[in-house]
Amino acid sequence: MSTVHPHEHSDGKIQGWHRDRLAAVYIRQSSRQQVLDHGESTRLQYGLTGRAVALGWPASRVMVIDEDLGRSAANAAVRPGFARLVAELTMGHVGLVLGLEMSRLARAGRDWHQLTGAVLAGRGAAGRSRRGL
């Protein structure tokens, strides 16, 4: 059983139908050197699984996508983790996407357009899906 703090739901962005889906934690750093030099960032990103649990998702329903560690966001076509995230969103499997720097999740408008149907939460951006949240 997870603890959900009252302030976590005060803005009404997260609805019951979001929690019926998976929470996705998207983990990425731009280069292999950043992964080596900034272990704290990697640790904080993996720690977002606890944030999803605090928001009401059971740990078993939190999916970690970390295939893009060490890959630049300049070209979404070479990021298998981003492709997996988009596929999961497109199929309606994901209700929440967590990331440390969400503003760097995608650089092109075309890539952002694919991220619909879930609440996006993290530093740099907090957004709503286009489904009326």
Stockholm file with secondary structure:
# STOCKHOLM 1.0

chainA/1-133         MSTVHPHEHSDGKIQGWHRDRLAAVYIRQSSRQQVLDHGESTRLQYGLTGRAVALGWPASRVMVIDEDLGRSAANAAVRPGFARLVAELTMGHVGLVLGLEMSRLARAGRDWHQLTGAVLAGRGAAGRSRRGL
#=GR chainA/1-133 SS CCCCCGGGGTTCCSCHHHHTSEEEEEEEESSHHHHHHCHHHHHHHHTHHHHHHHTTCCGGGEEEEEEEETCCSSCGGGCHHHHHHHHHHHTTCEEEEEEEEGGGSCSSHHHHHTCCSSEEEEETEEECCTTTC
#=GC SS_cons         CCCCCGGGGTTCCSCHHHHTSEEEEEEEESSHHHHHHCHHHHHHHHTHHHHHHHTTCCGGGEEEEEEEETCCSSCGGGCHHHHHHHHHHHTTCEEEEEEEEGGGSCSSHHHHHTCCSSEEEEETEEECCTTTC
//
